[in-house]
Amino acid sequence: MIKPFPSLQRVELDPATFLSERGEIFTVFDERTQDSGNVSYGVELDARRYFVKTAGRPDDNTSYLDHTGRVSLLRNAVKLAESSDHRALPNLHQVVESAWGPMLVYDWVEGELIRSSIDRVRRLTVSEVGHLVTEVYDLHRELARLGWVANDFYDGAMIYDFRSRRVHVIDLDSYHMGSFTNRMGRMFGSSRFMAPEEFELGATIDERTTVFTMGRTAAVLMSDNSLEREPFRGSDRQYEVIVRSCAEDPDDRFQTVAEMYAAWVGVQDY
C-alpha cells in the first residue's frame, strides 16, 4: 500500500494548510455539500489523486454530532477499512493525525454519486444494474461475515463509474461491529433504505437489518423505490428475493446476508 506521506504520523497544522503545502487541493466537500460536519478534500500529489476525509473543525458543533463524535466515527471507518480489502471499497492508504483529528487518506475513485444520478442508473440495462446490485451485495456479504452490521447506508454511499461500469461504496463510518440496540428511536439514515426496527426504540439491529437494507437497495436502483412488481425491472424470481428481504418481521427475512446473496445470484439469468 502506498503511503502518500511517508513516515508522517502526525502534523500540527490544520488539514487544508498541510495538504495545500504538499499537493494541490482540487475540490472540497464541506457544509456546502453535506451536513455531517466532516470536511473532505480531493488532493493531487505526485500525479496521483486522493480523497482525504477529516472530522472538520473542532469548534464546529452545528451538525448532529459534535467533533468528538465525528472523530469516533472516522476511527471506526479505519477499523472497517483495515478489516476488508474488498474491491468495492476504496483503498485506505494512510491515517495522519492533525490539529483537527485524523486525516483518512483514501484513493480517489472516479464516478458519480448514485444519489445524484439515480435516473441515469435506472436507464442502465437490466444486466448492468443487476451487476451493480450484486457487487454491493457481495461487499455486504463480506462485511457481515466479518461481523459488521450496516447503518445509515443509502444511495449517497455509492459511486458509480458509467464508463468502467464499476461501483465503489463509501462513507461506512456508522457501520457497527456486531448487533446492537436501537437507543435513538428514529435512527439516522434515509427512510428509503431503513428497516422497521431502525424506527423502534429498544429494537435489535443485526444482520437481518442489513438484509432489509440490501433489499431496499434493489428497490431503489432497479425500481421506483417501491416494492410493487410492475416497476421492478428484474425477473419474478429476483423480485421474490427482495420482497422476502424486506419483510416487516426480521424473522421472515433471510437470516444472513450470505443466504440472501446466494438466493440472489441463484436466480440471475444474465
C-alpha positions in Angstrom: 0.0 0.0 0.0 1.4 3.4 -1.0 1.9 5.9 1.8 1.4 9.4 0.2 3.1 11.0 3.3 5.9 8.6 4.1 7.0 8.5 7.8 4.4 11.0 8.8 2.1 10.1 11.7 1.1 13.5 13.0 1.2 17.1 11.9 0.3 20.2 14.0 -1.3 22.0 11.0 -5.0 22.0 10.1 -5.7 19.7 7.1 -6.2 22.3 4.5 -2.9 24.1 5.2 -1.0 20.8 5.4 -2.5 19.4 2.2 -2.0 22.6 0.2 1.6 22.7 1.2 2.1 19.1 0.0 0.0 19.0 -3.1 -3.0 20.6 -4.9 -6.4 20.6 -3.4 -8.8 20.4 -6.4 -12.1 20.1 -4.6 -13.5 20.5 -1.1 -16.6 18.8 0.4 -17.9 20.8 3.4 -21.1 22.3 4.7 -21.9 23.4 1.2 -22.3 19.8 0.0 -23.3 17.8 3.1 -24.4 18.3 6.7 -22.2 15.8 8.6 -19.7 18.3 9.9 -16.9 16.4 8.2 -14.7 18.3 5.7 -13.0 16.3 3.0 -10.6 17.1 0.2 -9.7 15.9 -3.3 -5.9 16.2 -3.4 -3.4 15.6 -6.2 0.0 14.6 -5.1 2.8 13.3 -7.3 0.4 12.8 -10.2 -2.0 10.7 -8.1 -5.3 11.7 -6.7 -6.5 11.0 -3.2 -9.7 11.6 -1.1 -8.8 12.9 2.4 -11.6 12.8 4.9 -11.5 14.7 8.2 -13.8 15.4 11.1 -14.0 19.1 10.3 -13.2 22.0 12.6 -13.1 21.1 16.3 -15.2 24.2 17.1 -18.0 23.3 14.6 -20.8 21.8 16.6 -23.6 22.7 14.2 -24.1 19.2 12.8 -25.9 16.3 14.5 -22.6 15.1 16.0 -20.0 17.1 17.8 -16.4 16.9 16.9 -15.6 14.2 19.3 -18.4 12.1 17.9 -17.2 12.7 14.3 -13.7 11.7 15.2 -15.0 8.5 16.8 -16.9 7.6 13.6 -13.7 8.2 11.5 -11.7 5.9 13.8 -14.5 3.3 13.3 -14.2 3.8 9.5 -10.4 3.0 9.8 -11.3 -0.3 11.6 -13.7 -1.3 8.8 -11.2 -0.4 6.1 -8.5 -2.4 7.8 -10.8 -5.4 8.2 -11.6 -5.8 4.5 -9.8 -5.4 1.1 -13.0 -5.9 -0.9 -12.7 -4.4 -4.4 -15.8 -2.1 -3.9 -14.1 -0.3 -1.0 -11.6 2.5 -1.9 -8.2 1.7 -0.6 -7.3 3.5 2.7 -3.6 4.3 2.3 -2.8 6.1 5.5 -4.1 7.9 8.6 -2.3 11.1 9.6 -3.2 12.8 12.9 -3.7 16.6 12.6 -4.9 19.6 14.6 -8.4 18.6 13.5 -8.0 14.9 14.4 -7.4 12.0 12.0 -7.0 12.5 8.2 -8.0 9.4 6.4 -6.2 9.2 3.0 -8.1 7.1 0.5 -7.7 6.5 -3.2 -9.8 9.0 -5.2 -12.3 7.0 -7.2 -14.0 8.2 -10.4 -17.7 8.2 -11.0 -20.9 9.9 -9.8 -22.8 9.6 -6.6 -25.8 7.3 -7.4 -28.0 9.6 -5.3 -27.4 12.4 -7.8 -27.6 10.1 -10.8 -30.4 7.8 -10.0 -32.3 8.4 -13.2 -29.3 7.5 -15.2 -28.7 4.4 -13.2 -32.3 3.3 -13.8 -31.6 3.7 -17.6 -28.8 1.1 -17.5 -29.6 -2.2 -19.0 -31.1 -4.8 -16.6 -27.8 -6.7 -16.8 -25.7 -3.7 -15.9 -27.8 -2.5 -12.9 -28.1 -6.1 -11.8 -24.4 -6.5 -11.7 -24.1 -3.2 -9.8 -26.6 -4.5 -7.1 -24.8 -7.9 -7.0 -21.5 -6.1 -6.3 -23.0 -4.2 -3.4 -24.4 -7.4 -2.1 -21.1 -9.2 -2.4 -19.4 -6.4 -0.3 -22.0 -6.7 2.4 -21.8 -10.4 2.4 -18.1 -10.0 3.2 -18.7 -7.3 5.8 -21.4 -9.4 7.5 -19.0 -12.4 7.6 -16.6 -10.1 9.5 -19.3 -9.1 11.9 -20.2 -5.6 10.6 -23.9 -4.5 10.7 -25.0 -1.9 8.2 -26.1 1.5 9.5 -27.0 4.7 7.5 -26.4 3.1 4.1 -28.1 4.8 1.2 -27.6 5.8 -2.4 -25.3 8.6 -1.4 -22.8 6.0 -0.2 -22.3 4.5 -3.7 -20.2 6.0 -6.5 -20.7 4.5 -10.0 -18.4 4.9 -12.9 -20.6 4.8 -16.0 -17.6 4.2 -18.3 -16.0 1.3 -16.4 -19.3 0.0 -15.0 -17.7 -0.1 -11.6 -19.2 0.7 -8.2 -17.4 1.9 -5.1 -19.0 2.1 -1.7 -18.0 4.9 0.7 -18.9 6.6 4.0 -19.5 3.4 6.0 -18.3 5.2 9.2 -21.5 4.3 11.1 -21.3 0.6 10.5 -21.4 -1.3 13.8 -19.3 -4.4 14.8 -21.9 -6.8 16.0 -25.6 -6.4 16.7 -26.8 -3.6 18.9 -29.9 -2.0 20.4 -31.7 1.0 18.9 -31.4 3.7 21.6 -32.5 6.6 19.4 -36.0 5.6 18.1 -35.8 7.1 14.6 -32.1 6.4 13.7 -30.0 8.3 11.3 -30.5 7.4 7.6 -32.7 7.6 4.6 -36.1 6.1 5.2 -36.0 4.6 1.7 -33.4 2.1 3.0 -34.3 1.7 6.6 -35.8 -1.3 8.3 -38.8 -1.0 10.7 -36.5 -1.7 13.7 -34.5 1.4 12.8 -37.5 3.4 13.9 -38.3 1.4 17.1 -36.7 2.4 20.4 -35.2 -0.7 22.0 -35.3 -2.9 18.9 -32.4 -5.1 17.9 -30.3 -4.0 15.0 -28.5 -7.0 13.5 -27.6 -8.8 10.3 -31.3 -9.1 9.3 -31.4 -5.3 9.3 -28.6 -5.4 6.7 -30.6 -7.9 4.7 -33.6 -5.4 4.7 -31.3 -2.5 3.6 -29.9 -4.6 0.8 -33.4 -5.5 -0.4 -34.3 -1.8 -0.4 -31.1 -1.1 -2.4 -32.5 -3.2 -5.3 -35.9 -1.5 -4.9 -34.2 1.9 -5.3 -31.8 1.0 -8.1 -34.0 -1.4 -10.1 -37.4 0.0 -9.4 -39.1 3.3 -8.3 -38.4 2.9 -4.6 -41.5 0.8 -4.1 -41.9 -2.9 -3.6 -44.5 -3.1 -6.3 -43.9 -5.8 -9.0 -44.8 -3.7 -12.1 -42.0 -1.1 -11.9 -39.3 -3.6 -10.8 -37.0 -4.3 -13.8 -35.7 -7.7 -12.7 -37.2 -11.1 -13.0 -40.0 -12.6 -11.0 -37.5 -14.7 -9.0 -35.4 -11.7 -8.3 -38.5 -9.8 -7.1 -39.3 -12.7 -4.7 -35.8 -12.3 -3.2 -36.1 -8.6 -2.5 -39.7 -8.9 -1.2 -38.6 -11.6 1.3 -35.5 -9.5 2.2 -37.8 -6.5 3.0 -40.3 -8.4 5.2 -41.5 -6.3 8.1 -40.7 -9.0 10.7 -37.0 -9.8 10.8 -37.8 -13.5 11.4 -39.4 -13.6 8.0 -36.4 -12.3 6.1 -33.3 -14.2 5.0 -31.4 -14.6 8.3 -28.0 -13.8 6.9 -26.6 -11.6 4.1 -24.8 -14.8 2.8 -28.2 -16.5 2.5 -29.7 -13.6 0.7 -26.7 -13.3 -1.6 -26.9 -17.0 -2.6 -30.6 -16.6 -3.3 -30.0 -13.5 -5.4 -27.2 -14.9 -7.6 -29.0 -18.2 -7.9 -31.8 -16.5 -9.8 -29.7 -14.3 -12.1 -30.3 -15.1 -15.8 -27.7 -12.7 -17.3 
